[in-house]
Amino acid sequence: MKKEDIRIVFMGTPEFAVTILDGLLQHHYTIAGVITAPDRPAGRGQKIHESAVKVFSKSKGLTVLQPTNLKDDSFLSDLKALNANLQIVVAFRMLPKAVWQMPALGTFNLHASLLPDYRGAAPINWAIINGEKETGVTTFFIDEKIDTGAVILQSKIDINPTENAGELHDKLMHLGSDVVLETIQTIEKGSLETTIQPLKETKTAYKLNKDNCKVDWNSTLDSIYNQVRGLHPYPAAWGLLSNGEELLNIKLYEVLKHSEPHAFEAGQLIISKKDIKVAVKGGFIELINFKFPGKRQMDAVSFLNGFTFHENARML
């Protein structure tokens, strides 16, 4: 099969997907159409927001479809009319069978983990939160379940012990672009071999929510440190500061860990003129960059200049 024989429908929404789509265009693959999320109001002004993939696709003159219902007959008709023989999915949503079965060459997905580990919505975050030393990307053919289809290719990458989710996201984004291109080239050459995934999984990339982003100060030093960097820059770990009669929600963007023995209770604050430390099991978490409700993000020194701690202040 020749490159010009492949007609691709690309499905994706965030910036992560844009890099993969751009890579396909740079390598002169034919993009028959792009499917992305509908425009939605966002931000304080509730202005209509277009997905990163839509903005990029419009700049390249690509055909864009934004279905609200992937099972709708009119959408399925429009999709079929694009006459694609391959579909590529990157950070989109679960597809109905009528969609992923449509193209002759199949529909494959790029997932930012080494499947079967970290199936689900937030694989990059959970790999860091759980203290993994390596992760990677996987391409696989979509089937009826989430992230369970036959694996085509995988590529591994080390996780730096201090990097955050944003930094790892960018590394995996570029790695993913390479692996998607390699996957298409494998299909092109007719040398495709797949590996069936074991259904059993030991590590899951649960959807992030307020509860699993809250810091438990009774956890270990490494667990808390990994949680903060695994949730930075978004959605950010958070904790509660009890300060006299006030109970304040604090978002934590950057911390340092100090491993040393101590006799303080978990959550107790150790405050100097230059830093704020929280006692935890095995050491101290130093708060470097954080944000209070209604305030701007700031460092510890700036915060200490305008805030008074109660003598019994502590993290809960």
C-alpha positions in Angstrom: 0.0 0.0 0.0 1.2 3.5 -0.8 1.0 6.5 1.4 -1.4 8.3 -0.9 -3.8 5.3 -0.6 -4.4 6.1 3.1 -7.2 8.5 3.9 -7.3 9.4 7.6 -10.1 10.7 9.9 -8.4 12.1 13.0 -10.3 12.3 16.3 -9.1 14.4 19.2 -9.6 17.5 21.3 -6.7 18.8 23.5 -3.3 20.2 22.7 -1.8 16.7 23.1 -3.7 15.6 20.0 -2.7 18.7 18.0 1.0 17.6 18.0 0.1 14.2 16.7 -2.2 15.7 14.0 0.6 18.2 13.0 3.0 15.3 12.7 0.7 13.5 10.2 0.4 16.6 8.1 4.2 17.2 8.1 4.7 13.7 6.8 2.1 14.4 4.1 -0.6 12.0 5.1 -4.1 12.8 3.7 -6.4 14.0 6.5 -9.9 13.4 5.1 -11.5 15.0 8.1 -11.2 15.9 11.8 -13.7 15.0 14.6 -13.5 17.1 17.8 -15.6 18.2 20.7 -18.4 20.7 20.2 -17.7 24.3 21.2 -18.5 25.0 24.8 -18.7 28.1 27.1 -15.7 28.4 29.4 -14.0 30.7 31.8 -15.5 33.5 33.9 -17.1 35.2 31.0 -18.5 31.9 29.7 -17.2 32.8 26.2 -17.5 30.1 23.6 -14.4 28.0 23.5 -13.1 26.0 20.5 -11.0 22.9 21.2 -7.3 23.1 20.5 -7.7 20.5 17.7 -10.5 22.6 16.0 -8.4 25.8 16.1 -5.4 24.0 14.6 -7.5 22.2 12.0 -9.2 25.4 10.8 -5.8 27.0 10.4 -4.8 24.2 8.1 -8.0 24.2 6.1 -9.2 20.8 7.3 -12.8 19.6 7.3 -14.0 19.6 10.9 -17.0 17.8 12.4 -18.3 18.4 15.9 -21.0 15.9 16.7 -22.8 16.0 20.1 -24.0 12.4 19.5 -21.7 9.9 17.9 -24.6 7.5 17.2 -26.6 10.1 15.3 -27.5 9.0 11.8 -26.6 12.4 10.3 -23.1 12.3 11.8 -22.6 8.7 10.7 -23.6 9.7 7.2 -21.2 12.7 7.2 -18.4 10.5 8.6 -18.9 7.8 5.9 -18.9 10.5 3.2 -15.4 11.5 4.2 -14.4 8.1 2.6 -11.6 7.4 5.0 -10.0 3.9 5.3 -8.2 4.6 8.7 -9.2 6.4 11.8 -6.8 7.7 14.5 -8.0 8.6 18.0 -6.0 10.7 20.4 -7.6 12.0 23.7 -11.2 12.0 22.4 -14.0 9.9 23.9 -15.4 6.4 23.8 -16.6 5.5 20.3 -19.7 3.5 19.4 -19.1 0.3 17.3 -20.7 1.9 14.3 -17.9 4.5 14.3 -14.8 2.4 15.1 -15.8 -0.4 12.7 -16.3 1.9 9.7 -12.9 2.2 8.1 -11.4 -0.8 6.2 -8.0 -0.5 7.9 -9.5 -0.1 11.4 -9.5 2.5 14.1 -6.5 2.8 16.4 -6.0 4.9 19.5 -2.9 6.4 21.1 -2.9 6.0 24.9 -0.3 7.7 27.2 0.6 4.6 29.2 2.1 1.1 28.8 -1.1 -0.8 28.5 -2.6 -2.8 30.2 -1.4 -0.6 33.1 -3.2 2.8 33.6 -6.3 2.3 31.4 -8.5 5.3 31.9 -8.8 9.0 31.9 -5.6 10.2 33.6 -2.6 7.9 32.9 0.1 10.6 33.0 -1.0 11.9 36.4 -1.4 8.5 38.0 2.0 7.2 36.8 3.7 10.0 38.7 1.3 9.9 41.7 2.1 6.2 42.1 5.9 6.8 41.9 6.5 4.9 38.7 10.0 5.1 37.3 8.9 4.6 33.7 5.9 4.9 31.5 5.3 5.3 27.8 2.7 5.3 25.0 0.7 2.5 23.3 -1.2 2.3 20.0 -4.0 -0.2 19.9 -7.0 -1.1 17.8 -10.2 0.1 19.5 -12.8 -2.5 20.6 -16.0 -2.5 22.8 -14.3 -1.7 26.1 -12.0 1.1 27.2 -8.3 0.8 26.4 -8.5 -3.0 26.0 -7.9 -3.6 22.3 -5.1 -5.4 20.6 -1.8 -3.6 21.0 0.1 -2.5 17.9 3.2 -0.7 19.2 4.6 0.5 22.5 7.5 2.8 23.4 8.9 3.4 26.9 10.3 6.5 28.5 11.9 7.2 31.9 10.1 9.4 34.5 12.5 11.9 36.1 12.1 11.7 39.9 11.4 15.5 40.1 9.3 16.1 36.9 5.7 17.0 37.1 2.7 15.9 35.0 3.0 18.9 32.7 6.6 18.1 31.8 5.9 14.4 31.3 2.8 15.2 29.2 5.0 17.1 26.8 7.6 14.3 26.6 4.8 11.7 25.9 3.2 14.0 23.4 6.3 14.0 21.2 7.0 10.3 21.8 3.3 9.6 20.8 3.7 11.5 17.6 6.6 9.3 16.6 4.8 6.1 17.6 1.6 7.1 15.7 3.7 7.7 12.5 5.5 4.3 13.0 2.1 2.6 13.5 0.8 4.0 10.2 4.0 3.0 8.4 3.6 -0.5 9.7 0.0 -0.6 8.3 1.3 0.9 5.1 3.9 -1.8 4.7 1.5 -4.6 5.5 3.7 -5.8 8.3 1.2 -5.3 11.1 1.4 -7.6 14.1 -0.7 -7.1 17.2 -0.6 -8.5 20.8 -3.8 -9.2 22.7 -3.9 -7.4 26.0 -4.5 -9.4 29.2 -7.8 -8.2 30.6 -6.5 -8.1 34.1 -4.9 -4.9 35.2 -3.2 -3.9 38.4 -3.0 -0.1 38.0 -5.8 2.1 36.9 -5.9 5.8 35.8 -9.0 6.8 37.6 -10.7 10.1 36.6 -9.3 12.9 38.8 -11.8 14.5 41.2 -11.8 16.7 44.3 -11.5 13.7 46.6 -8.5 12.0 45.1 -6.7 15.4 44.6 -6.8 16.2 48.3 -3.6 15.7 50.2 -3.6 13.3 53.2 -1.0 14.7 55.5 -0.8 11.3 57.3 0.6 9.8 54.2 4.4 9.3 53.7 6.8 12.0 52.5 7.2 10.4 49.0 3.5 9.8 48.5 2.6 13.5 49.2 5.5 14.7 47.1 4.5 12.5 44.2 0.9 13.5 44.5 1.7 17.2 44.2 3.9 16.8 41.2 1.6 14.3 39.6 -1.3 16.9 39.7 0.8 19.9 38.5 -0.1 22.0 36.7 -3.7 20.7 36.5 -5.9 20.1 38.4 -3.5 20.7 41.3 -3.3 18.9 44.7 -5.0 20.7 47.5 -5.1 20.7 51.3 -6.9 22.4 54.1 -5.2 25.0 56.4 -6.7 25.4 59.8 -5.7 28.9 60.9 -7.5 29.9 64.1 -11.2 30.0 63.3 -10.5 30.0 59.5 -10.4 26.9 57.4 -8.7 27.7 54.1 -8.4 25.7 50.9 -4.9 25.8 49.5 -3.9 24.6 46.0 -0.4 23.2 45.9 1.6 23.7 42.7 5.2 23.1 43.8 6.8 21.5 46.9 10.1 20.2 48.0 10.6 17.2 50.2 13.1 17.0 53.0 13.8 13.5 54.4 14.8 13.7 58.1 13.6 12.3 61.4 11.5 14.6 63.6 9.0 14.4 66.5 6.3 16.7 65.1 2.7 15.6 64.5 1.6 15.1 60.9 0.3 18.3 59.5 2.1 20.6 61.9 3.5 23.7 60.4 7.1 24.9 60.9 7.3 28.5 59.8 10.3 30.8 59.4 10.7 34.1 57.7 11.7 32.4 54.5 9.8 29.1 54.3 6.8 27.1 55.3 7.2 23.4 56.0 4.6 20.7 56.9 5.6 17.8 59.1 4.8 14.4 57.6 5.9 10.8 58.1 9.6 10.7 57.2 10.3 14.4 56.9 8.9 17.7 55.8 7.1 19.0 52.8 8.2 22.5 52.0 5.5 24.7 50.3 7.2 26.5 47.4 4.4 27.7 45.1 0.7 27.7 46.1 -2.6 29.5 45.8 -5.5 30.5 48.1 -9.1 31.1 46.9 -9.4 34.5 45.3 -5.7 35.1 45.5 -3.0 34.9 42.9 -0.4 32.0 42.8 2.6 33.0 44.9 5.7 31.7 46.6 6.3 31.3 50.3 8.2 34.5 50.9 5.6 36.6 49.2 2.8 34.9 51.1 4.6 35.3 54.5 4.9 39.1 53.9 1.1 39.5 54.0 -0.3 36.7 56.1 -0.4 36.0 59.8 -0.4 32.4 61.0 -2.3 31.5 64.2 -0.1 29.8 66.8 -2.0 26.5 66.4 -2.2 26.7 62.6 -1.9 23.3 60.9 -2.7 21.4 57.7 -5.6 19.0 58.1 
